[in-house]
Amino acid sequence: MIFVSRRERFNAAHRLFKPDYSDEKNLEVFGKCSNPNWHGHNYILYVTVRGEVNTDTGFLIDLKDLSEIINKYVIDKLDHKNINLDVDFMKGKLASSENLAISIWSELDKALKDSNADLYMVKLYETENNIVEYYGPEI
């Protein structure tokens, strides 16, 4: 078993809020992250896959192919977008980093189904101090 990781980056805006909360309640629960005029982050995304090395290629997965999958199914949908308004796989979800990491997992897990690699972890840096790791749904 070998593990391979790829790093990608994207910039996106979001707002943490619940529509059924008052502005005061959103501010109380989410603080300045509930700013009605949004706020943004320079996210860093690490995607780790695992599996067996292909004896013909010496790869688990060609990193160029992994990058293309991550970009097509995740980065292109998120980069320079409003997570709350523009991102199809985040519709109806609170735009927390936790929910974003889970949703990114879901998108990539589907995209990797026909590859030799199994998704192992999604690590999302919202800031240098705020990091989320997701290892998939519990079995």
N, C-alpha and C positions, 0 to 999 in steps of 0.2 A: 504494500500500500504506500503510495506517495501522495503528497499534498503539494499543489501548485497554486500560487496566488497571483492575481493581477490587480494593479491599482489603476483607478480611473478617477477623474474629477468632474464636478459640475457645479454650477452656480444656480441657485434657485431662491425664490421668495416663498414665504408662507406666513400663515397666521394661526396661532393656536387659539381656538375658540369653539364654543358650542352654541349653535343658533338658539337653542332653547334656554340658554342662560342670559341674564341681563348683562349689559356692559360692565356693571359693577361686579357681578359674580365672575365674569370672564377675567377681569382684572385681578380679582382676589385669587382665583385658581391658577391662572397662567401668567400673571404679572405682565411685564412689558412685552412679552411674546404674543400678547393678545391685541397689540396695536392695530386699530382698524385700518391703518394705511400700510400694513404688512411690514415685514423685515426679511432680510436675506442672509444667506450663508454661502461660504465657499466650501462645499462638501468634498470630502475625499472618501472614495468607496474602494474597499478591498473585497474581492471575490475569491474565495478559496474553493477549489475542487479537489476531489480525491479519486483514486482508482489505481489501476495497474498500468505500468509502462508498456506501451506497444513495442514489441520486440523489433518490428520492422522499422519504425520511425525513431525509436528512443524517446518518444514523447508520451505523456499522459494525454495531453491535448496540445495542439499547436497554439502557442500563446497569441499569435495573430488571429486565429479563429476565435479564441476566447474573447479577445478584445472586441472583435467585430460583433459577437453575440451581445456582450455587455452594452456596447454602444447602440446597437439596433433596438434592443428591447428595454433599455433603461436610460442611458445617458441622453440619447436623442430626444427622449420624451420629457426629460427633466431639465436639461441645461438651458439656462436663461428663461425659465418658465415660472409661473406661479403654481406651486404644488396644489393649492386648494382649488384653483380654477381650471388649469390647463392639462393636468396629468390624468389620463384615462384610468389608470390603475389605482388612483387615489380618490376617485369620486366617492363622496359620501363618507369618507374616513377623516378622522381628526389627523391633521398633518404633523404629528409628532415624529421624531426620529425613530422611535420604536415601531410605529405603524409603517413608516416609510421603509425601514429595513425588512419588515415582514413582507410587505408588498413587493419589494425588489426581489426577495427570495422567490416569491410565487412566480414572478415573470421569468426569472432566470431558470428556475427548476423546469418549467415547461419547455423553455428554449433548449435546454441541455439534454432532453429526454433521448435524443437519437445519437448522443455522443458517447465516447468511452468514459467520460468524466461524470462523477456524481457531485452535485453541489454539497459542500461541507459547511461553509460559513459565509455570511455577509457581515462585513464590519463597516460601519458608517461613522465617519468623523463629521459631526456637525460643526464643532469648533475643535481647537487643539485640546480642550479640556473636557468636551462632551462627546463620548464615543458609545455606540451601540453595537453589540455583537448578537447575531441571530444564527442559530444552528438548525433551524427548521422546526417543523411541528413535531410534537411529541408523538411517539408511536404507542 
